[in-house]
Amino acid sequence: MVPVDFGGFNLYLCREAAARGIPVFYYIPPQVWAHGRYRLKKLKKWVTRAGLIYPFEPELYRRHGVEAEYVGHPLFDELERSPPSERVVEGLRRRFGQHLIGIFPGSRRQEVRAHMPVLLETCRRIREAVPQASFALRFTANTRDVAEDLVRRDGAGMEVLDERVQPAELARASRACITKSGTITLEIAGQGTPMVILYRASPLVIFLGYGLSRVPFVGLVNVLAGRMICPERAMVRADSGWVTEQALRLLQDADAYECCRRAILDVLDGFAEPGASARAARSALELI
């Protein structure tokens, strides 16, 4: 059996498979390195081998008796199959200019509603300091109506892009990005683009998601680096002042911008490699 991600559901399947003597190759198991290490005991009992997507994970799993293999991140398989179109990238640069800021509010409706007030106010403040700045918003199909409604009511000069524009294309065309945390930070980093990372939620969610976390960072690019190379903040209140300050620093301070860009490239060196899916498949086949 090959469960993929989605630990809350798949761990039950792992338990049933183990009870029936079926080998389990768990591809992208729960991210116990961040929180929920109690799940390692369950993984040890129910999982034959784990296929991990971050290079720092295998040591932790093996230390707790779980056979594990680092296979790489499937995001870079996707980017190899469907790389950013240079035609689209150049078109965005001509359309928006050299001071384009890519905006990524999230893939869930509640994330968009939580983040857009911060982002809209941030864009207004940036435009006051850098009049030539432009802003393009990338949404997902299920959040288009929410994003368009918020921009229509209070656009702050932000333009909602056609959903056919891929996130990596907007990231490559942008001078900098402002984004929620999550895998999108790796997709932006894959284009060598500096970013400001935020996540806004209720006090309880912030406490459970980040206050109890085993790692001190929100953004995956910072987790990989082991230090803060892109400014980040998990916030309860809409702290657009902080986001504006960090974004302007990337836009106006050439040294800070280049330092961030180089740090991103260093972190991805050896990590942003395609082939994760093939390596995972080979590992699963070994169990048959």
N, C-alpha and C positions, 0 to 999 in steps of 0.2 A: 504494500500500500504506500502511496506517495501523497500524503497531505501537503498542502501548500499554504503557508501563512495561517491567519485566522485561528489563533490559538484557543480562544474560548470555545469554539466548536470542535476543532480538530483533535484536541486532547482526548475528548470522549471517544472519537473514532480510534485513536491510538490505543486506548485502554482495551477496547473491544477486539482490535486486531491482535494485540499481545495475548489476550486470553485465548485466542484461537490459533496461536502459534504462527501468525502471519508476520513476516519481516516488515518493518516500517522504516522507510526513508523519509524523514521529515525535512522538506525543503522550506527554508525560512521559518524556523520554529520561533516561539515567543522571544522577544528581545529581553531576556532575563538579565542581561548586562545592565539594563537601565532600571528595571524594577521587577518584582515578582520572582525573586530567586527561589522561592519555595517550589516553583514549578520544575526546578531541576530534578527534584526527587521523583516527580512523575515521569519526566522525560527519561530518567535512568531506567525506570521500570518498564516503560511502554515503547520506547523508541530504540530501534536497532542501530541507526546511524542518523546523524543530523547533518544537513547540508547548509552551511552558514554563509552569509553574504558580507560579513565584515571581518577584516583580518585579525582583529583583536578578540574575536569570540571563541575560537577553538580552545585556547588555554583554559578559559573558565569552564567550558563544558567538560573537558577532559579531567580537570581537577575535581569535578563532581561525579566522575565515573561514566560520563556520556560519551560514546564514540562519536567523533565529530570531524568534519572536513570543511575547510574553507574553499568554496567554489567560485566566489565572486558575485558581483551584483548584476541581476538581470536587466537593470536599467540600461546598461551599456550594450547589451545584446539588442535592445530595442533601438537605441541610437545608431547602431551599426546597420540595422535593417532599414531604418528610415531616418537618415541623417538630415540635419537642417538644410533646407534649400537655399543656396547662395542667392538665387534670384529673388526669393522672398525676403531674405535678410537685407539685400541691397535696396529692395523696394521700400522696406520699413525705414531704412536709414535716409533715403531720399525724402520720404514723406514726413518724417518726424524730426530730422536733423541730428546734430551731433550730441545733443544733450537729452536724448531719450531716456526715460526711466521706465523700466518694465515693472508692472504691478501684478502681483500674484496673491489674491486674497484668500484662496483656499478652494477645495473641491467639494465642500459640503455647504449646504445652504446656511446652516447656523454659523459656520466660520465666516462666510461672506458678510452676514449681518453684523457679526461682532467686529470684524476687521475694517469694513468699509468706512465707518465714521472716522477712525484713526487715519486711514489712508487718504480720504478726501481732504481732511484738515491739513495733513502733511503736505499734500500737493499744493494747496493754496499757499502755505508758508514757503515752500520751495520756490514757487513761481514769483513770490515777492522778492526773494533774494537773487534768483536767477531767472529773469524774464524770458529768456530763450528756452527754458526747460519745457519739455513736452512729456506727456504721460500716456502710456498705452496699457490697458487692462486685459489680462488673459483670464478667461473663465472656463468652466466646464459646461457641458451641454445641460446638465441639470441645475446649474446656477445662473444661466443666462438671464432669465426673467428678473431674478432678484438683483443682479448686478446692474442691468440696464435701468431698472426702476430707480435704484439709488443714485446712479450717475445722472439720470434725467432730472431728478429733483435737486441735485446738488453736485454738478459735474466737476467743478474745480479744474476745468480744462482737461479732464481725463477722457480718453476715447476708448470705447469698448471695441476690441478687434473681432474680426470674423473668426469663428471657431476653427476654421481650417488652418489658421496660423498656429503652428506648433509652439509649445512653451520654449523649446530650445531655440527656435528661430527668433522669438522675441528677445530671449536672453542674449543671444549673440549680437543682435542689432542694438542692444541697449548699452549706454555708458555705465549704468548701474541698475540694480533691481531692488525693490522692496517686496519682501515675500513672507508669507507665513512659514512656520517651521515644517519639517517633513521631508519626504523624498524629493520634493521639488527643489530643495536647496542643492542636492547633488546634480540635478539636471541643469540648474543655472551654473553651478561650479564647473560642470563639464564643458561649458563654453568659455571658461576663464573670466567670467564676469563678477566683479565685486558686488556684494549685496548687504542689505540690512535685514535682519531676521526678527520676526515678532510672533507672539501668539497671545491672543487675548481670550480670557475665559473667566468663569466665576471663581471666587476664592477657593471653593472646595475642589474644583477641577485642577486649579493651579497647584494646590497642596498635594492632591493625589497623584497628579501627573508629573510634577516637577519637584515639589517639596520632599517627596519620598524617593526621588530618583537617586540611583547610585552614581550617576554622572552629573557633573556640574553644568552641562550645556543643554540648550534646546535644539540648536541646529546641528544636523548630522555632519556638516562639513567641519564644524568645530569639534564634534565628538571624535572624528577621525584624526584631526590634528592634535587633539589632546590639549588644546589651548584655544583662546578666542581669536580667530583670525578674521572673522566677519562679526561686526557688532550684532548682538542679539539681546532680546529681553522677552520674558513672559510677563504679561501685565494683566491686572484686573481693571484698572481705570484706563481710559483712552489717553495714553501719554504721547500725543502727537508731537510735543515739543522735543522729546528725546529722539523720536524717529527722524524728525526734520534735521536735528543737529547732526546725527550720524550720516544721513544721506548727503547733507551739504558738505560734510568733511570729505566724503568720497568724490563729490563733484568739484570741489574747489581746492583741495590739497593734493597736488600731483604726487607728492611723496607717499602720502597715506594711501592713495589709490593704487599706486604701483606696488607698495608693500603688501597690500591685501591681495592683489592679483597674483603676485609671485607666490605668496603663501598658498593660495588655492591650487595653483599649478603644481607646487611641490607635494601637496597632500594627495592629489589625484595621480601623481606619477606612480605607476605600478598597480594602482587600484582601478582606474577607469579603463579596464580592459574587457573587451567582449569575450564570450565563450563560457559564461557561467552556466547557461542552460545545458550545453553539451557536457560540461564537467559534472553537473548534477545528474544528468541522464546516465553517464558512465558509472557513477558511484551507485546509483540505484540498481543498474544492471548487475553489478558485482554481487548484490544480495540475492539474485535469482538463481 
